[in-house]
Structure formats: C-alpha cells, structure tokens
C-alpha cells in the first residue's frame, strides 16, 4: 500500500494520532517531550547550554522506542520532521490539559485505547 502524502498539517494530524494509537506509545512520547521541555528550561535557567544539545536525544530516544517496540511502525518524523515535532507538542499539551480524548476519537483511535 502506498504511503499517502499530506500537504497540510490539518491532514497530517489525524494520521499522526493514528500512528500513536497505543497508550504506551503516547506515554513514552510524553516522557520524552517532558524531558525536552525540562532540558530547555534548565538550560535557560542555569546557562548550562550543553543541555540544548541533549534535547533531541531525550525526545527521540523515547519516541523511537515507542514506535519500534510498542507501536511497531515507522516514525512519522522520518517523512514529516517539522510536522511531527509540532504534532508531538500538540499531543503532549492536549494530553496534559485533558483535551486529547476527543481528538483521538475523531482520528479513529478506539476510545478504550486513549
């Protein structure tokens, strides 16, 4: 089956959510995203600038474990790197504000997996 090409973020977003259909996948993403945010804040607060270099490693480490070991799919970041980054932060902030469930349902992710 040929991979669909997305031309807008609005088209990409439901695909991104479906690629993160398992709660364990999303949880690993949340850990990585939280570490990225923490590294950024800590680097700015303390002037420990090498932490900025650690940010992508912290985020991608957990995300790629999630995709290769849990979801068993190819990370969307390989094809859509900027949209994947934006979608990851959107998913994270929707999760911490309790608004992710309806988005998952709209994307076709089963509600018992949200």
Secondary structure as GFF3:
##gff-version 3
##sequence-region A 1 114
A	DSSP	alpha_helix	9	18	.	.	.	ID=ss1
A	DSSP	alpha_helix	23	46	.	.	.	ID=ss2
A	DSSP	alpha_helix	50	65	.	.	.	ID=ss3
A	DSSP	pi_helix	66	71	.	.	.	ID=ss4
A	DSSP	three_ten_helix	76	78	.	.	.	ID=ss5
A	DSSP	alpha_helix	81	96	.	.	.	ID=ss6
A	DSSP	alpha_helix	100	106	.	.	.	ID=ss7
A	DSSP	three_ten_helix	111	113	.	.	.	ID=ss8
###
